[in-house]
Amino acid sequence: MIVAICTCGRSVRAPAVAVQRTERAAMMTEIEFTGFKKKRAPTAIAGIEMLKKGCTATKYSRSGKPRLATFRLSSDESTLSWDAGRYSLAGPVKMYKGERRNVKITEILELLIGMDSKVFALYKDIVGEAAVENAHISLSLVLLGNLPSTPTMEGDESSRAPVESRETLDISFDNEENFGLWVAALRALMYETEPMFFSAYAFPASPINFSALESLRSKAPTDASRFELFRDFILYMETYKIWQYIAVVWGINVVGWGILCGLLIFGWTGIEPYAPDEWGQNYTIDGKVLTYGVDYTDYRFSALDYFNAVLQVLTGLFTYVTLLTLPWRLSNGHHLWLSSRSHEVGCDFYGRKSEGMWWNISVEARKKIVAYALLNSLFTLLNQLCHIIWHSYKSSNDPLEGLLPTILTFIAGLVCGIRSGYLQTKSENEVKKAYPGRFPPTKLDYEVDKLKKRWVRWKVRQEVARDIGFIRSHRQSSDLGASEVAASEDEGGGFRGASTASTTSSLASGNDNQGTLQGRVHTRVEVHPECVQVEQQQQTSSERIDLGPSPKKDSSRASKVAHAIRVLPGRISVTGGRRVNGPRV
């Protein structure tokens, strides 16, 4: 577990246990060591061995055409390649044009079972839905090409690299055994190259910026000082995976103690706010205690006592995070303001060129981020000091003595931390827009894009439902005479023949931005035994209703709105869209 040894101004680094699979994996995967090495299931091991030897399966082209292909996993388990040249005449031509015939494991975002991708939809259109027999033993690998394409700074070109244009890799199998081995192997490989969410993106589980790992892995230069070697040793120790597990425990504690704090604030715990003794005084942690006999002491804690204890625990948890991230923040502060080495854009702590995201943020932006982060650490430590000095609610309840400094340091630290995180997120997005080929979208962008799509679909459904509801609420009615209805009745109480009526309707959309529909509608009503079917023809229309995107196909505009006319006892009602529940005539 000892990674660096500081001796005589030189650094000796032990090789990382995890294989450095790709340049992108260097920023995404965490460093593994023997104590926490992931274990593979026997099925996954068998599937990986099968892929290394080669496995033939049916691969679907982007146009939905199936072709046999031989898939192989590279020896370092980083790349899945296929060879379809021997089965297709276009294979050599595609290889000559430079089209990729492989995907990296780190480029796989998700594994979907079944035929639900766009490519499989094209295949179903070609052969027909009834001809599909192997849907249960098919899978789709969602690749980086499916990520949202972020515009560049100019906004006139795509940020997606040509090599990442493929969105999915769609495969079918002949038997369930190979399908199961494939799924087990790919899930194991994806799990090993996928960092935990806390360690990859979220504060505080990553005590250092994850994009700086590549620089920390490299050997220190010969002119490195002992201070720099000690700094590297501390930062490298913080990359151990043990901090990820501690971060999970930390997060659970913050949530649990935070909920208890809220319950105590609103008085939902059932604990008495005060616990008076026989003299009317309140029992506190540091107050008067009533003793019965010699060996028995009755401690009665009130809600304020428990609230004070919860605040002490939460303050300690926040202080732990501050101490854990302090080496990284101090190292960047020294590098930006005190070090003689270059801190220009693209240079690491030693002034060497690096492709890490953090080093490619502008110097001014990094200075602001680090300054706010250091202020956050300072105010958090001061807040912990205030809680130590005024440790009980009695001593900290005086606004001038304890309450004011405690509250002010907490608010100041919170504001500085939020400001630092906002500036870092904004700066990283600017770097991604400026250099889309070097910094492609991440898995977090993929998840955020999925949430945005769900939100848009939900809003579209709400808008369509609101517009249709407005149309129904403003439906126009025309009475049918009693003689017309009676004339169509037969002896058994049913209907025969047909009755015809016409009406002129004027409908207005509930949304001012959606336009209006005004025109004459000729309606012909045919009366049947079960219900009345209505055929309508729109003769003239000045404008059409625009209901926005369709909730299923997510299109930009709806082409038309269907109207149904339903006959209730004694009247004709013009409604929109769906059937209106009610008694039939």
KOLZADREN-13021 format. One line per 3 residues: number of its first residue (from 1); for each residue x, z, y of C-alpha. Coordinates in steps of 0.05 Angstrom, whole numbers. Layout:
N
NUM = X Z Y; ...
***
This chain:
585
1 = 0 0 0; 60 5 46; 62 -62 82
4 = 118 -56 132; 181 -13 132; 216 -1 198
7 = 290 2 186; 347 -16 233; 304 -58 277
10 = 282 -105 220; 215 -113 185; 205 -124 111
13 = 135 -146 93; 104 -144 24; 65 -208 5
16 = -10 -204 12; -48 -198 -53; -103 -245 -32
19 = -86 -319 -33; -86 -352 35; -135 -407 16
22 = -144 -447 80; -130 -442 154; -203 -423 166
25 = -201 -372 110; -142 -338 144; -190 -318 200
28 = -249 -302 155; -223 -267 93; -198 -197 94
31 = -133 -173 64; -142 -146 -6; -98 -97 -41
34 = -95 -71 -112; -137 -9 -101; -199 -48 -79
37 = -191 -116 -113; -257 -149 -130; -276 -155 -203
40 = -307 -217 -233; -362 -219 -284; -347 -251 -352
43 = -397 -307 -337; -362 -322 -271; -294 -324 -305
46 = -321 -373 -357; -352 -416 -303; -288 -418 -262
49 = -247 -438 -323; -297 -494 -338; -292 -520 -267
52 = -216 -519 -269; -217 -562 -333; -269 -609 -304
55 = -344 -614 -311; -390 -675 -308; -455 -669 -270
58 = -504 -711 -231; -487 -715 -157; -536 -743 -107
61 = -512 -786 -50; -536 -776 21; -589 -830 10
64 = -616 -793 -51; -587 -837 -105; -561 -800 -167
67 = -492 -815 -196; -449 -782 -249; -388 -746 -222
70 = -332 -703 -250; -322 -638 -211; -257 -599 -212
73 = -235 -534 -180; -165 -531 -153; -114 -485 -185
76 = -115 -438 -125; -191 -436 -129; -198 -459 -57
79 = -226 -530 -63; -281 -562 -104; -269 -637 -112
82 = -304 -693 -149; -286 -762 -173; -342 -813 -175
85 = -298 -876 -171; -302 -890 -245; -378 -887 -244
88 = -392 -924 -179; -368 -990 -150; -370 -961 -80
91 = -325 -903 -99; -258 -938 -86; -284 -966 -20
94 = -305 -897 4; -237 -868 -16; -202 -925 21
97 = -242 -909 84; -219 -837 80; -285 -805 62
100 = -275 -735 36; -287 -723 -38; -279 -648 -36
103 = -306 -586 -2; -270 -520 11; -301 -457 -16
106 = -298 -427 54; -341 -486 79; -399 -466 34
109 = -450 -427 73; -505 -417 22; -524 -435 -50
112 = -597 -457 -59; -629 -465 -127; -680 -520 -136
115 = -694 -587 -102; -709 -565 -31; -657 -602 10
118 = -665 -666 50; -626 -706 -2; -671 -683 -59
121 = -731 -700 -16; -705 -772 -10; -694 -773 -86
124 = -766 -751 -97; -791 -806 -52; -752 -857 -92
127 = -773 -837 -163; -837 -800 -148; -854 -726 -153
130 = -880 -733 -224; -815 -763 -250; -772 -703 -229
133 = -756 -661 -291; -693 -622 -277; -713 -586 -213
136 = -702 -518 -245; -629 -535 -262; -610 -564 -195
139 = -574 -533 -137; -554 -549 -65; -491 -524 -30
142 = -505 -516 44; -440 -536 80; -411 -528 150
145 = -442 -594 171; -510 -559 171; -488 -513 227
148 = -516 -525 297; -476 -576 336; -452 -541 399
151 = -442 -587 459; -374 -592 491; -357 -573 563
154 = -376 -643 587; -439 -642 543; -432 -715 523
157 = -402 -710 454; -415 -672 390; -374 -611 372
160 = -379 -624 298; -317 -653 269; -326 -718 229
163 = -297 -685 168; -354 -635 169; -411 -685 175
166 = -437 -673 105; -494 -622 107; -507 -608 33
169 = -476 -622 -35; -533 -633 -84; -521 -629 -159
172 = -564 -630 -222; -545 -612 -293; -565 -633 -363
175 = -572 -564 -393; -583 -493 -370; -517 -467 -397
178 = -474 -509 -349; -522 -493 -293; -515 -418 -304
181 = -439 -423 -307; -437 -463 -242; -481 -413 -205
184 = -441 -353 -230; -374 -385 -213; -394 -409 -143
187 = -426 -343 -124; -364 -305 -146; -319 -351 -106
190 = -364 -348 -45; -367 -272 -49; -291 -267 -52
193 = -281 -310 10; -339 -282 50; -321 -222 93
196 = -369 -164 103; -410 -172 166; -384 -108 197
199 = -311 -127 186; -318 -199 209; -359 -194 273
202 = -386 -126 291; -355 -69 330; -329 -20 307
205 = -311 -38 235; -257 -87 256; -207 -44 294
208 = -169 -107 312; -194 -176 330; -202 -214 265
211 = -173 -279 292; -106 -243 302; -94 -232 227
214 = -54 -296 220; -4 -272 273; 1 -203 240
217 = 15 -234 172; 74 -272 197; 143 -241 197
220 = 168 -207 260; 225 -242 297; 296 -215 291
223 = 296 -191 364; 235 -147 354; 243 -77 382
226 = 227 -14 343; 166 -3 386; 140 -72 367
229 = 154 -60 294; 117 6 296; 59 -28 332
232 = 56 -82 278; 57 -28 224; -2 10 254
235 = -43 -53 266; -28 -79 196; -50 -13 165
238 = -116 -21 201; -129 -86 164; -137 -49 98
241 = -205 -57 66; -216 18 63; -237 16 135
244 = -294 -30 117; -323 21 68; -314 76 119
247 = -349 33 170; -410 27 125; -412 103 118
250 = -403 109 194; -461 62 208; -507 100 161
253 = -489 165 195; -501 137 264; -570 111 245
256 = -590 175 209; -566 224 262; -594 179 317
259 = -663 180 284; -660 256 279; -640 260 353
262 = -700 219 372; -747 262 331; -720 324 364
265 = -728 295 433; -801 278 422; -815 342 383
268 = -836 308 319; -796 353 272; -843 413 271
271 = -787 459 294; -806 508 348; -775 492 416
274 = -757 565 423; -749 622 373; -761 687 412
277 = -740 753 384; -778 819 390; -753 826 462
280 = -777 757 482; -707 727 484; -689 662 451
283 = -643 658 390; -586 610 402; -521 592 366
286 = -481 633 416; -536 681 439; -564 748 416
289 = -574 759 342; -624 810 312; -594 849 254
292 = -636 882 200; -594 936 168; -519 929 159
295 = -508 866 116; -567 823 137; -569 779 198
298 = -628 735 215; -607 669 249; -667 632 278
301 = -647 565 306; -693 530 355; -702 455 366
304 = -652 458 423; -599 487 376; -609 431 327
307 = -609 380 383; -543 407 408; -513 402 338
310 = -537 330 331; -505 311 397; -440 341 375
313 = -441 300 311; -458 235 347; -403 247 398
316 = -353 258 342; -374 192 309; -364 154 374
319 = -297 187 384; -275 165 314; -290 93 333
322 = -251 99 397; -190 127 363; -194 72 310
325 = -195 16 360; -147 47 409; -82 17 379
328 = -109 -54 386; -132 -42 457; -67 -9 478
331 = -26 -64 445; -63 -117 485; -56 -77 549
334 = 19 -72 538; 23 -146 521; -16 -168 583
337 = 13 -122 636; 78 -91 612; 111 -135 560
340 = 166 -185 578; 142 -234 525; 97 -292 543
343 = 22 -278 545; -1 -348 563; -59 -381 529
346 = -44 -392 455; 13 -341 451; 11 -278 408
349 = 46 -211 418; 115 -243 408; 100 -305 451
352 = 93 -350 391; 41 -404 388; -21 -384 348
355 = -88 -416 332; -126 -351 332; -189 -348 374
358 = -167 -286 413; -101 -316 435; -135 -379 462
361 = -180 -341 510; -157 -348 582; -109 -295 608
364 = -157 -272 663; -214 -264 613; -171 -225 565
367 = -148 -179 620; -220 -164 639; -240 -152 566
370 = -182 -106 553; -192 -68 619; -265 -53 603
373 = -247 -35 532; -194 14 556; -243 45 605
376 = -293 52 548; -241 90 508; -223 134 567
379 = -295 154 583; -312 165 510; -253 213 502
382 = -273 248 567; -344 255 540; -317 287 477
385 = -277 335 519; -339 353 559; -377 368 494
388 = -320 413 472; -318 452 538; -394 457 544
391 = -409 462 471; -479 492 474; -542 470 509
394 = -540 534 551; -472 520 580; -485 445 587
397 = -554 452 618; -527 468 687; -529 402 725
400 = -467 417 766; -426 450 712; -439 415 646
403 = -497 367 646; -473 320 701; -403 306 675
406 = -428 299 604; -482 249 622; -439 210 671
409 = -381 200 623; -429 178 568; -464 127 612
412 = -398 101 640; -368 92 571; -431 57 546
415 = -433 8 605; -359 -9 598; -366 -21 523
418 = -426 -67 532; -390 -105 588; -328 -115 546
421 = -368 -141 487; -408 -188 531; -345 -217 564
424 = -312 -228 497; -373 -263 467; -379 -307 529
427 = -305 -325 528; -305 -342 454; -365 -388 464
430 = -328 -423 520; -268 -434 475; -313 -463 421
433 = -344 -512 470; -277 -533 497; -244 -542 429
436 = -299 -557 378; -251 -588 328; -204 -528 326
439 = -258 -474 328; -320 -497 289; -384 -455 285
442 = -380 -394 240; -428 -365 189; -456 -320 243
445 = -476 -381 283; -511 -407 220; -552 -344 213
448 = -569 -342 287; -590 -415 283; -637 -399 225
451 = -669 -342 264; -678 -388 324; -712 -441 281
454 = -760 -389 252; -776 -363 322; -790 -434 347
457 = -836 -449 287; -873 -384 299; -883 -400 373
460 = -908 -470 356; -959 -442 307; -983 -393 359
463 = -990 -448 412; -1028 -494 365; -1074 -438 343
466 = -1087 -419 415; -1103 -491 435; -1149 -502 376
469 = -1183 -436 389; -1195 -457 461; -1225 -523 439
472 = -1271 -487 391; -1293 -437 444; -1312 -495 490
475 = -1349 -537 439; -1409 -576 464; -1476 -569 429
478 = -1536 -613 427; -1602 -589 397; -1635 -626 341
481 = -1710 -627 345; -1749 -590 292; -1786 -654 275
484 = -1721 -691 261; -1697 -637 213; -1765 -631 178
487 = -1771 -706 169; -1710 -707 125; -1733 -652 78
490 = -1758 -670 9; -1803 -631 -37; -1747 -589 -68
493 = -1724 -563 -1; -1664 -609 4; -1646 -666 50
496 = -1650 -741 44; -1635 -800 88; -1595 -792 151
499 = -1607 -769 222; -1569 -798 280; -1553 -766 345
502 = -1504 -778 400; -1473 -733 452; -1422 -737 507
505 = -1369 -683 506; -1318 -662 556; -1261 -620 528
508 = -1206 -586 567; -1142 -557 539; -1129 -483 548
511 = -1057 -496 569; -1047 -529 637; -983 -562 612
514 = -1017 -594 552; -1062 -642 590; -1136 -655 581
517 = -1182 -698 540; -1242 -728 574; -1284 -783 545
520 = -1347 -804 511; -1353 -789 437; -1405 -825 396
523 = -1426 -782 338; -1465 -804 277; -1492 -747 235
526 = -1507 -757 161; -1547 -701 128; -1531 -687 55
529 = -1555 -634 6; -1492 -590 11; -1469 -600 82
532 = -1470 -649 138; -1412 -697 144; -1399 -725 212
535 = -1361 -788 232; -1339 -794 303; -1306 -849 342
538 = -1272 -838 409; -1291 -896 454; -1254 -880 518
541 = -1203 -828 536; -1165 -817 600; -1112 -771 572
544 = -1094 -742 504; -1081 -671 482; -1008 -653 471
547 = -1003 -593 425; -927 -589 422; -884 -590 359
550 = -916 -590 290; -907 -524 254; -886 -557 189
553 = -845 -617 207; -821 -587 274; -831 -652 311
556 = -831 -657 387; -903 -678 396; -967 -681 356
559 = -992 -752 348; -1066 -736 349; -1118 -681 341
562 = -1172 -688 289; -1242 -665 309; -1296 -645 261
565 = -1369 -640 279; -1409 -589 240; -1484 -583 239
568 = -1512 -512 241; -1587 -498 238; -1619 -536 295
571 = -1555 -558 331; -1493 -602 329; -1427 -569 347
574 = -1363 -606 364; -1302 -565 342; -1229 -578 334
577 = -1186 -580 271; -1206 -531 218; -1273 -515 186
580 = -1315 -462 220; -1340 -410 172; -1415 -401 173
583 = -1480 -419 138; -1489 -490 116; -1553 -530 127
***
